[in-house]
Amino acid sequence: MSGIEGKVVVITGASSGIGEATARLLSERGARVVLGARRTEKLESIAGAITREGGQARFRAVDVTKREDVDSFVEFAAREFGRVDVIVNNAGVMPLSPLEETKVNEWDRMIDVNIRGVLHGIAAGLPRMRAQGSGQFINMASIGAHTVSPTAAVYCATKFAVRAISEGLRQEVGGDIRVTVVSPGVTESELAESISDASAREVMRGYRQISISPYAIARAVAFAIEQPDDVDTSEIIVRPTASPY
């Protein structure tokens, strides 16, 4: 048995991209996966495909900006499978724009999803993991958590925050709970579709010419999970070989 088989893995932002790839790959390796996102029709399709292939999957609508939603989502996973071993805080948005455009609503949305969403996942899962004596948080950051570029100041700030929160959590929880940050470089996903600023959208099109598959990130998540319980892979950066950033 691998270190993944039989584990209950809760994934937010699971309706496409990295979240979907992670759910499919972990299921192939024996995990029981619980998929959450706002688009239930997509979740139903993915969970159905996993089940037909012999895996175990459940799904539920969740808005990570609402703490009660995330609490209910994690509780649902525990009811369905008896425990929660891993929470992958993957949901994120990336509406890039220059600061001078003052797209404050988009800034607020990034803060709510990218930061509060992670905190809500931690708040929902930490008491349960403490009670069962084990668990793991995998928080999805970005290469933007390590460097800042024009049009991405607020997005990068949210991802720097994910790294800071994760490191603080790792230091606080001690020996029973593992904390991993995964920082993807340019990856095939729907994130770029949220970019409303024309100039930022054009720059992202250029970056995406070297984008890697979301399964590259899913494999990093699997690597972190399958390590022995006394090994915490605290941070992983995965990016295109051709990437200058």
LUMDONU-634270 format. One line per field, with one value per residue (C-alpha): residue in three letters; chain; x, z, y. Coordinates in nm, 2 decimals, padded with zeros to 4 digits. Layout:
REM LUMDONU-634270
aa = (ALA_...) .
ch = (A_...) .
east = (X_...) .
up = (Z_...) .
north = (Y_...) .
This chain:
REM LUMDONU-634270
aa = (MET_SER_GLY_ILE_GLU_GLY_LYS_VAL_VAL_VAL_ILE_THR_GLY_ALA_SER_SER_GLY_ILE_GLY_GLU_ALA_THR_ALA_ARG_LEU_LEU_SER_GLU_ARG_GLY_ALA_ARG_VAL_VAL_LEU_GLY_ALA_ARG_ARG_THR_GLU_LYS_LEU_GLU_SER_ILE_ALA_GLY_ALA_ILE_THR_ARG_GLU_GLY_GLY_GLN_ALA_ARG_PHE_ARG_ALA_VAL_ASP_VAL_THR_LYS_ARG_GLU_ASP_VAL_ASP_SER_PHE_VAL_GLU_PHE_ALA_ALA_ARG_GLU_PHE_GLY_ARG_VAL_ASP_VAL_ILE_VAL_ASN_ASN_ALA_GLY_VAL_MET_PRO_LEU_SER_PRO_LEU_GLU_GLU_THR_LYS_VAL_ASN_GLU_TRP_ASP_ARG_MET_ILE_ASP_VAL_ASN_ILE_ARG_GLY_VAL_LEU_HIS_GLY_ILE_ALA_ALA_GLY_LEU_PRO_ARG_MET_ARG_ALA_GLN_GLY_SER_GLY_GLN_PHE_ILE_ASN_MET_ALA_SER_ILE_GLY_ALA_HIS_THR_VAL_SER_PRO_THR_ALA_ALA_VAL_TYR_CYS_ALA_THR_LYS_PHE_ALA_VAL_ARG_ALA_ILE_SER_GLU_GLY_LEU_ARG_GLN_GLU_VAL_GLY_GLY_ASP_ILE_ARG_VAL_THR_VAL_VAL_SER_PRO_GLY_VAL_THR_GLU_SER_GLU_LEU_ALA_GLU_SER_ILE_SER_ASP_ALA_SER_ALA_ARG_GLU_VAL_MET_ARG_GLY_TYR_ARG_GLN_ILE_SER_ILE_SER_PRO_TYR_ALA_ILE_ALA_ARG_ALA_VAL_ALA_PHE_ALA_ILE_GLU_GLN_PRO_ASP_ASP_VAL_ASP_THR_SER_GLU_ILE_ILE_VAL_ARG_PRO_THR_ALA_SER_PRO_TYR) .
ch = (A_A_A_A_A_A_A_A_A_A_A_A_A_A_A_A_A_A_A_A_A_A_A_A_A_A_A_A_A_A_A_A_A_A_A_A_A_A_A_A_A_A_A_A_A_A_A_A_A_A_A_A_A_A_A_A_A_A_A_A_A_A_A_A_A_A_A_A_A_A_A_A_A_A_A_A_A_A_A_A_A_A_A_A_A_A_A_A_A_A_A_A_A_A_A_A_A_A_A_A_A_A_A_A_A_A_A_A_A_A_A_A_A_A_A_A_A_A_A_A_A_A_A_A_A_A_A_A_A_A_A_A_A_A_A_A_A_A_A_A_A_A_A_A_A_A_A_A_A_A_A_A_A_A_A_A_A_A_A_A_A_A_A_A_A_A_A_A_A_A_A_A_A_A_A_A_A_A_A_A_A_A_A_A_A_A_A_A_A_A_A_A_A_A_A_A_A_A_A_A_A_A_A_A_A_A_A_A_A_A_A_A_A_A_A_A_A_A_A_A_A_A_A_A_A_A_A_A_A_A_A_A_A_A_A_A_A_A_A_A_A_A_A_A_A) .
east = (00.00_00.11_00.09_-00.21_-00.43_-00.74_-00.68_-00.97_-00.87_-01.09_-01.02_-01.16_-01.16_-01.20_-01.42_-01.13_-00.76_-00.53_-00.82_-00.97_-00.63_-00.55_-00.88_-00.84_-00.48_-00.52_-00.83_-00.62_-00.37_-00.64_-00.75_-01.12_-01.17_-01.43_-01.47_-01.59_-01.65_-01.94_-02.01_-02.19_-02.26_-01.88_-01.82_-02.09_-01.93_-01.58_-01.71_-01.91_-01.61_-01.40_-01.66_-01.70_-01.32_-01.35_-01.26_-01.45_-01.56_-01.82_-01.90_-02.07_-02.11_-01.89_-01.81_-01.47_-01.54_-01.81_-01.69_-02.01_-01.99_-01.64_-01.73_-02.03_-01.81_-01.55_-01.83_-01.99_-01.66_-01.62_-01.98_-01.93_-01.59_-01.55_-01.25_-01.05_-00.69_-00.59_-00.74_-00.61_-00.69_-00.68_-00.96_-00.82_-00.88_-00.64_-00.79_-00.47_-00.46_-00.23_-00.29_-00.36_-00.68_-00.81_-01.02_-01.10_-01.38_-01.13_-00.88_-01.14_-01.24_-00.87_-00.84_-01.16_-01.09_-00.71_-00.66_-00.98_-01.06_-00.74_-00.81_-01.16_-01.02_-00.77_-01.05_-01.27_-01.01_-00.77_-01.00_-01.09_-00.73_-00.62_-00.89_-00.80_-00.42_-00.31_-00.38_-00.23_-00.30_-00.18_-00.22_-00.19_00.02_00.19_00.52_00.37_00.43_00.81_00.83_00.62_00.55_00.35_-00.03_00.01_00.08_-00.24_-00.25_00.11_00.03_-00.24_-00.01_00.27_00.01_-00.07_00.30_00.31_00.00_00.12_00.46_00.29_00.06_00.35_00.53_00.23_00.08_00.39_00.44_00.09_-00.02_00.18_00.16_00.27_00.27_00.27_00.37_00.28_00.43_00.23_-00.01_-00.30_-00.61_-00.91_-00.75_-00.66_-01.02_-01.09_-00.85_-01.06_-00.78_-00.68_-00.31_-00.27_-00.47_-00.24_00.07_-00.07_-00.13_00.24_00.32_00.08_00.27_00.50_00.23_00.25_-00.02_-00.22_-00.12_00.23_00.10_-00.12_00.19_00.35_00.05_00.06_00.44_00.37_00.09_00.27_00.57_00.60_00.41_00.73_00.83_00.68_00.75_00.70_00.73_00.73_00.78_00.67_00.72_00.78_01.15_01.15_01.01_01.24_01.05) .
up = (00.00_-00.07_00.17_-00.03_-00.04_00.18_00.28_00.27_00.08_00.06_-00.23_-00.29_-00.64_-00.77_-01.08_-01.32_-01.36_-01.07_-00.84_-01.09_-01.19_-00.82_-00.75_-01.05_-00.98_-00.60_-00.67_-00.91_-00.63_-00.39_-00.20_-00.13_-00.26_-00.17_-00.43_-00.36_-00.58_-00.68_-01.01_-00.90_-01.26_-01.32_-00.99_-01.06_-01.39_-01.24_-00.94_-01.18_-01.39_-01.09_-00.96_-01.30_-01.30_-00.97_-00.73_-00.44_-00.48_-00.33_-00.41_-00.26_-00.36_-00.15_-00.16_00.02_00.11_00.35_00.66_00.72_00.37_00.43_00.78_00.62_00.34_00.57_00.80_00.49_00.40_00.76_00.75_00.42_00.49_00.87_00.88_00.70_00.64_00.40_00.30_-00.02_-00.01_-00.39_-00.48_-00.62_-00.85_-01.05_-01.20_-01.28_-01.34_-01.28_-00.94_-01.11_-01.25_-00.89_-00.95_-00.58_-00.62_-00.79_-00.51_-00.26_-00.44_-00.45_-00.07_00.00_-00.21_-00.19_00.17_00.36_00.17_00.30_00.65_00.64_00.53_00.82_01.07_00.95_00.95_01.23_01.53_01.36_01.28_01.63_01.76_01.54_01.60_01.24_00.92_00.65_00.49_00.14_00.05_-00.31_-00.35_-00.67_-00.82_-00.75_-00.38_-00.45_-00.69_-00.79_-01.14_-01.29_-01.28_-01.02_-00.71_-00.52_-00.65_-00.54_-00.20_-00.15_-00.24_-00.01_00.26_00.19_00.24_00.56_00.70_00.61_00.77_01.09_01.10_01.05_01.34_01.56_01.50_01.58_01.52_01.44_01.15_00.83_00.63_00.27_00.03_-00.34_-00.57_-00.93_-01.22_-01.53_-01.55_-01.78_-01.60_-01.61_-01.39_-01.68_-01.78_-01.47_-01.60_-01.70_-01.78_-02.16_-02.11_-01.83_-02.03_-02.33_-02.11_-01.96_-02.31_-02.37_-02.04_-02.12_-02.43_-02.20_-01.95_-01.80_-01.74_-01.41_-01.36_-01.29_-00.99_-00.89_-00.88_-00.65_-00.42_-00.43_-00.35_-00.04_00.08_00.02_00.24_00.58_00.86_01.02_00.69_00.62_00.27_00.36_00.02_-00.34_-00.65_-00.98_-01.30_-01.67_-01.75_-01.99_-01.74_-01.66_-01.34) .
north = (00.00_00.35_00.64_00.76_00.45_00.47_00.83_01.07_01.38_01.69_01.92_02.27_02.43_02.07_02.14_02.20_02.25_02.15_02.05_01.82_01.66_01.61_01.44_01.21_01.12_01.06_00.85_00.63_00.58_00.47_00.78_00.85_01.20_01.46_01.74_02.09_02.39_02.62_02.44_02.12_02.00_01.98_01.81_01.56_01.47_01.43_01.23_01.01_00.94_00.85_00.62_00.44_00.39_00.21_00.50_00.65_01.01_01.24_01.60_01.90_02.27_02.50_02.87_02.90_03.26_03.15_02.99_02.80_02.65_02.52_02.39_02.20_02.07_01.92_01.78_01.62_01.45_01.31_01.18_01.01_00.85_00.86_01.09_01.36_01.29_01.57_01.91_02.05_02.43_02.48_02.72_03.05_03.34_03.56_03.87_04.05_04.43_04.73_04.89_05.22_05.06_05.04_04.74_04.72_04.46_04.23_04.29_04.20_03.89_03.77_03.84_03.65_03.34_03.31_03.41_03.37_03.05_02.89_03.01_02.87_02.54_02.54_02.64_02.36_02.09_02.17_02.07_01.74_01.66_01.74_01.51_01.22_01.27_01.32_01.51_01.72_02.06_02.12_02.48_02.59_02.90_03.01_03.11_03.45_03.37_03.40_03.69_03.99_04.11_04.40_04.36_04.08_04.28_04.19_03.83_03.79_03.94_03.68_03.40_03.54_03.53_03.17_03.09_03.29_03.13_02.78_02.83_02.97_02.67_02.43_02.57_02.57_02.22_02.02_01.65_01.51_01.74_01.81_02.13_02.16_02.45_02.38_02.67_02.61_02.81_02.87_02.58_02.50_02.62_02.85_03.11_03.33_03.35_03.57_03.84_04.14_04.38_04.36_04.42_04.17_03.91_03.96_03.92_03.60_03.46_03.49_03.31_03.03_02.93_02.73_02.61_02.27_02.02_02.04_01.67_01.80_01.98_01.68_01.46_01.71_01.69_01.31_01.31_01.52_01.29_00.97_01.05_00.87_01.03_01.17_01.35_01.69_01.81_02.17_02.34_02.24_02.47_02.32_02.52_02.48_02.40_02.69_02.94_03.24_03.30) .
